[in-house]
Amino acid sequence: MFKFMDDLAGAVFDVFMLFCYFLAGVIIVGVPLFLLAKLFLLFY
């Protein structure tokens, strides 16, 4: 039973870390692109 709980906790942790990496990537890539688009709209 302990092995099952350990595997389940590991799987939940892996999914959580995947979500965190995805969110960090969206912030790192998305925010500068959004600001760049706003800058181009300023001079359009």
DSSP file (Angstrom, degrees, kcal/mol; ACC not computed):
  #  RESIDUE AA STRUCTURE BP1 BP2  ACC     N-H-->O    O-->H-N    N-H-->O    O-->H-N    TCO  KAPPA ALPHA  PHI   PSI    X-CA   Y-CA   Z-CA
    1    1 A M     >        0   0    0      0, 0.0     4,-2.2     0, 0.0     5,-0.2   0.000 360.0 360.0 360.0 -38.6    0.0    0.0    0.0
    2    2 A F  H  >  +     0   0    0      1,-0.2     4,-2.5     2,-0.2     5,-0.2   0.891 360.0  53.7 -63.6 -37.5    2.9    2.4    0.8
    3    3 A K  H  > S+     0   0    0      2,-0.2     4,-2.6     1,-0.2    -1,-0.2   0.909 108.3  49.9 -62.6 -41.5    4.4    1.8   -2.7
    4    4 A F  H  > S+     0   0    0      2,-0.2     4,-2.5     1,-0.2    -2,-0.2   0.924 111.9  47.2 -62.6 -44.7    1.0    2.8   -4.3
    5    5 A M  H  X S+     0   0    0     -4,-2.2     4,-2.5     2,-0.2    -2,-0.2   0.885 112.2  50.7 -65.0 -38.0    0.7    5.9   -2.2
    6    6 A D  H  X S+     0   0    0     -4,-2.5     4,-2.2     2,-0.2    -2,-0.2   0.919 112.0  46.6 -65.4 -43.4    4.4    6.8   -3.0
    7    7 A D  H  X S+     0   0    0     -4,-2.6     4,-2.3     2,-0.2    -2,-0.2   0.897 112.7  50.1 -65.0 -40.0    3.7    6.3   -6.8
    8    8 A L  H  X S+     0   0    0     -4,-2.5     4,-2.5     2,-0.2    -2,-0.2   0.917 111.2  48.1 -64.6 -43.7    0.5    8.3   -6.6
    9    9 A A  H  X S+     0   0    0     -4,-2.5     4,-2.4     1,-0.2    -1,-0.2   0.894 111.8  50.9 -64.1 -38.8    2.3   11.2   -4.8
   10   10 A G  H  X S+     0   0    0     -4,-2.2     4,-2.4     2,-0.2    -2,-0.2   0.896 110.3  48.8 -64.9 -39.9    5.1   11.1   -7.4
   11   11 A A  H  X S+     0   0    0     -4,-2.3     4,-2.3     2,-0.2    -2,-0.2   0.917 111.9  48.3 -66.6 -42.8    2.6   11.2  -10.3
   12   12 A V  H  X S+     0   0    0     -4,-2.5     4,-2.3     1,-0.2    -2,-0.2   0.909 112.2  50.0 -62.7 -41.3    0.7   14.2   -8.7
   13   13 A F  H  X S+     0   0    0     -4,-2.4     4,-2.6     2,-0.2    -2,-0.2   0.905 109.7  50.9 -63.7 -41.6    4.1   16.0   -8.1
   14   14 A D  H  X S+     0   0    0     -4,-2.4     4,-2.3     2,-0.2    -2,-0.2   0.908 111.4  47.3 -62.6 -42.7    5.1   15.3  -11.8
   15   15 A V  H  X S+     0   0    0     -4,-2.3     4,-2.3     2,-0.2    -1,-0.2   0.904 112.4  50.5 -65.0 -40.9    1.9   16.8  -13.1
   16   16 A F  H  X S+     0   0    0     -4,-2.3     4,-2.3     2,-0.2    -2,-0.2   0.910 111.2  47.8 -63.3 -42.6    2.2   19.8  -10.8
   17   17 A M  H  X S+     0   0    0     -4,-2.6     4,-2.7     2,-0.2     5,-0.2   0.890 110.1  52.5 -67.2 -38.2    5.8   20.4  -11.9
   18   18 A L  H  X S+     0   0    0     -4,-2.3     4,-2.3     2,-0.2    -2,-0.2   0.921 110.6  48.1 -60.4 -43.4    4.7   20.1  -15.6
   19   19 A F  H  X S+     0   0    0     -4,-2.3     4,-2.6     2,-0.2    -2,-0.2   0.896 111.5  50.3 -63.7 -40.5    2.0   22.7  -15.0
   20   20 A C  H  X S+     0   0    0     -4,-2.3     4,-2.5     2,-0.2    -2,-0.2   0.914 111.2  47.8 -65.2 -42.6    4.5   25.0  -13.2
   21   21 A Y  H  X S+     0   0    0     -4,-2.7     4,-2.3     2,-0.2    -2,-0.2   0.898 112.4  49.9 -65.1 -39.1    7.0   24.7  -16.1
   22   22 A F  H  X S+     0   0    0     -4,-2.3     4,-2.4    -5,-0.2    -2,-0.2   0.934 112.0  47.6 -62.7 -45.7    4.2   25.4  -18.6
   23   23 A L  H  X S+     0   0    0     -4,-2.6     4,-2.2     1,-0.2    -2,-0.2   0.898 111.5  50.2 -63.4 -41.1    3.0   28.4  -16.7
   24   24 A A  H  X S+     0   0    0     -4,-2.5     4,-2.8     2,-0.2    -1,-0.2   0.898 111.0  50.1 -64.5 -39.6    6.6   29.8  -16.3
   25   25 A G  H  X S+     0   0    0     -4,-2.3     4,-2.6     2,-0.2     5,-0.4   0.898 109.6  50.4 -65.0 -40.4    7.1   29.3  -20.1
   26   26 A V  H  X S+     0   0    0     -4,-2.4     4,-2.7     2,-0.2     5,-0.5   0.913 113.9  45.3 -63.3 -41.6    3.9   31.2  -20.9
   27   27 A I  H  X S+     0   0    0     -4,-2.2     4,-1.4     3,-0.2    -2,-0.2   0.931 114.8  47.0 -67.4 -44.5    4.9   34.0  -18.6
   28   28 A I  H  < S+     0   0    0     -4,-2.8    -2,-0.2    -5,-0.2    -1,-0.2   0.887 127.1  27.1 -66.9 -38.6    8.5   34.2  -20.0
   29   29 A V  H  X S+     0   0    0     -4,-2.6     4,-1.4    -5,-0.2    -2,-0.2   0.870 122.4  49.2 -90.5 -40.6    7.4   34.1  -23.6
   30   30 A G  H  X S+     0   0    0     -4,-2.7     4,-2.7    -5,-0.4    -3,-0.2   0.881 104.1  54.8 -72.8 -41.6    3.9   35.6  -23.5
   31   31 A V  H  X S+     0   0    0     -4,-1.4     4,-2.5    -5,-0.5     5,-0.2   0.939 110.3  44.6 -65.0 -48.0    4.5   38.8  -21.5
   32   32 A P  H  > S+     0   0    0      0, 0.0     4,-2.5     0, 0.0    -1,-0.2   0.909 114.9  49.7 -62.6 -37.8    7.3   40.2  -23.7
   33   33 A L  H  X S+     0   0    0     -4,-1.4     4,-2.4     2,-0.2    -2,-0.2   0.907 110.9  49.7 -65.2 -39.3    5.3   39.3  -26.8
   34   34 A F  H  X S+     0   0    0     -4,-2.7     4,-2.2     2,-0.2    -1,-0.2   0.924 112.7  46.6 -63.1 -44.4    2.2   41.0  -25.4
   35   35 A L  H  X S+     0   0    0     -4,-2.5     4,-2.1     1,-0.2    -2,-0.2   0.880 111.3  52.0 -66.5 -37.1    4.2   44.1  -24.5
   36   36 A L  H  X S+     0   0    0     -4,-2.5     4,-2.4    -5,-0.2    -1,-0.2   0.902 109.3  49.9 -64.3 -40.7    5.8   44.1  -28.0
   37   37 A A  H  X S+     0   0    0     -4,-2.4     4,-2.1     1,-0.2    -2,-0.2   0.904 110.4  49.8 -64.8 -40.7    2.4   43.9  -29.6
   38   38 A K  H  X S+     0   0    0     -4,-2.2     4,-1.4     2,-0.2    -1,-0.2   0.880 109.7  52.2 -64.1 -36.7    1.2   46.8  -27.4
   39   39 A L  H  X S+     0   0    0     -4,-2.1     4,-1.1     1,-0.2    -2,-0.2   0.917 110.0  47.7 -65.2 -42.9    4.2   48.8  -28.5
   40   40 A F  H  < S+     0   0    0     -4,-2.4     4,-0.4     1,-0.2     3,-0.3   0.863 109.4  53.6 -67.7 -33.5    3.6   48.2  -32.2
   41   41 A L  H >< S+     0   0    0     -4,-2.1     3,-0.5     1,-0.2    -1,-0.2   0.795 100.9  62.2 -69.0 -26.2   -0.1   49.2  -31.7
   42   42 A L  H 3< S+     0   0    0     -4,-1.4    -1,-0.2     1,-0.2    -2,-0.2   0.885 111.1  36.7 -64.6 -37.6    1.1   52.4  -30.1
   43   43 A F  T 3<        0   0    0     -4,-1.1    -1,-0.2    -3,-0.3    -2,-0.2   0.352 360.0 360.0 -97.3   5.1    2.8   53.5  -33.4
   44   44 A Y    <         0   0    0     -3,-0.5    -1,-0.2    -4,-0.4    -2,-0.1   0.490 360.0 360.0 -79.0 360.0    0.2   52.1  -35.8
